[in-house]
Amino acid sequence: MLNRSLATFMNAMTGPNLKELDFMQEGWRLEHTDLNDVKSEIVVKGVVYNEMKGVFSENDNILGQKLQNLILPDHTYGVVSGGDPIEIPNLTWDDLKKIP
């Protein structure tokens, strides 16, 4: 459900013709911390991933989101509209294309 929310959000923002490279830039990708050193640590990057990671860096935001999800499960507030940063890397480009 969380990845479906992210996919729906990305499709709405970028249209149905999202290219794979755009998904990698906007959604998520793996990248070396030092782009010139293939032995450097690999981290998750991406516009949506980084924004949602920032949102969930505050305990108040986490609590507020969880409360909304529990209180209003059948409403828009029942899901994390931008995607839970823990779940975002599970979304693939192929999965995104399947969601209307």
VMD Tcl script that draws the C-alpha trace (Angstrom):
set ca {
  {0.00 0.00 0.00}
  {2.82 2.41 0.80}
  {4.55 1.79 -2.52}
  {1.21 2.09 -4.33}
  {0.85 5.53 -2.76}
  {4.29 6.57 -3.94}
  {3.66 5.18 -7.42}
  {0.30 6.94 -7.70}
  {1.90 10.18 -6.53}
  {4.76 9.90 -9.03}
  {2.42 9.06 -11.91}
  {0.23 12.03 -11.05}
  {3.19 14.39 -10.88}
  {5.11 13.17 -13.93}
  {2.43 11.70 -16.19}
  {2.12 8.18 -17.52}
  {5.22 8.41 -19.73}
  {7.77 8.38 -16.94}
  {11.07 7.07 -18.27}
  {13.28 4.75 -16.27}
  {16.06 7.34 -15.88}
  {13.50 9.85 -14.58}
  {12.30 7.27 -12.05}
  {15.88 6.71 -10.92}
  {16.38 10.45 -10.42}
  {13.02 11.25 -8.86}
  {12.17 8.02 -7.03}
  {15.20 6.18 -5.71}
  {18.54 4.73 -6.76}
  {21.71 3.28 -5.26}
  {24.76 5.52 -5.47}
  {28.31 5.54 -4.11}
  {28.98 8.21 -1.48}
  {32.07 9.14 -3.50}
  {31.16 8.92 -7.18}
  {34.85 8.63 -8.06}
  {35.49 5.67 -5.74}
  {33.72 2.39 -6.54}
  {34.79 1.07 -3.12}
  {32.97 3.84 -1.23}
  {29.79 3.13 0.70}
  {26.61 2.66 -1.32}
  {23.59 4.67 -0.15}
  {19.99 5.17 -1.27}
  {19.37 8.50 -3.03}
  {16.54 10.09 -4.99}
  {14.37 13.20 -4.78}
  {11.25 11.50 -3.40}
  {13.26 9.21 -1.12}
  {15.26 12.10 0.33}
  {12.20 14.30 0.84}
  {10.29 11.56 2.63}
  {13.35 10.65 4.68}
  {13.43 14.29 5.79}
  {9.73 14.23 6.68}
  {10.20 11.15 8.83}
  {13.34 12.41 10.56}
  {11.21 14.09 13.24}
  {9.44 11.98 15.86}
  {6.42 14.33 15.84}
  {5.93 13.70 12.12}
  {6.17 9.94 12.56}
  {3.64 9.98 15.39}
  {1.27 12.27 13.47}
  {1.46 10.11 10.35}
  {0.84 6.88 12.27}
  {-2.14 8.42 14.08}
  {-3.69 9.60 10.81}
  {-3.12 6.19 9.25}
  {-4.84 4.43 12.16}
  {-7.70 6.89 12.70}
  {-8.56 7.30 8.99}
  {-7.61 4.01 7.31}
  {-10.10 4.38 4.42}
  {-9.26 8.02 3.73}
  {-6.40 9.68 1.86}
  {-4.79 10.17 5.26}
  {-4.79 6.41 5.74}
  {-1.65 6.09 3.66}
  {1.71 7.84 3.42}
  {1.09 9.74 0.20}
  {4.76 10.25 -0.66}
  {5.82 6.79 0.46}
  {7.47 5.49 3.60}
  {11.25 5.82 3.16}
  {11.71 2.29 4.49}
  {9.43 0.95 1.73}
  {10.39 3.26 -1.16}
  {13.41 1.15 -2.27}
  {11.07 -1.83 -2.74}
  {9.26 -0.03 -5.58}
  {10.61 -0.90 -9.02}
  {10.15 0.98 -12.26}
  {8.17 -1.98 -13.65}
  {5.87 -1.93 -10.60}
  {5.31 1.80 -11.10}
  {4.27 1.32 -14.74}
  {1.60 -1.21 -13.73}
  {-0.26 1.23 -11.46}
  {-2.92 3.38 -13.15}
}
mol new
graphics top color blue
foreach p $ca { graphics top sphere $p radius 0.5 }
foreach p [lrange $ca 0 end-1] q [lrange $ca 1 end] { graphics top cylinder $p $q radius 0.2 }
display resetview
